[in-house]
Amino acid sequence: MVDPDDEVEAHLREDAEALLRSRRAAVHVCAWCGSVCIGRTWFRADSPVAASWRADERVSHTICPDCFDEILPGVQYP
């Protein structure tokens, strides 16, 4: 039996890799926890998707929604 979470992770990985191949997406890395945002989707730092990206000129550092909420609880993430 296939774990639904594994299927979701596989689809997210495929989507992220397609975005990177098309060079349409910038990669944003959370300076606090290391999570990676590709397109508009955040991946935890320990996820296979986050581990598969390659650093290049499209990388920018930012803060992820989870870390933002820890630092500024109650403030809406931009």
Secondary structure as UniProt FT lines:
FT   HELIX           4..22
FT   STRAND          27..30
FT   TURN            31..33
FT   STRAND          36..38
FT   TURN            39..40
FT   STRAND          41..43
FT   TURN            45..46
FT   HELIX           48..52
FT   TURN            57..58
FT   STRAND          59..62
FT   HELIX           65..71
FT   TURN            73..74
//
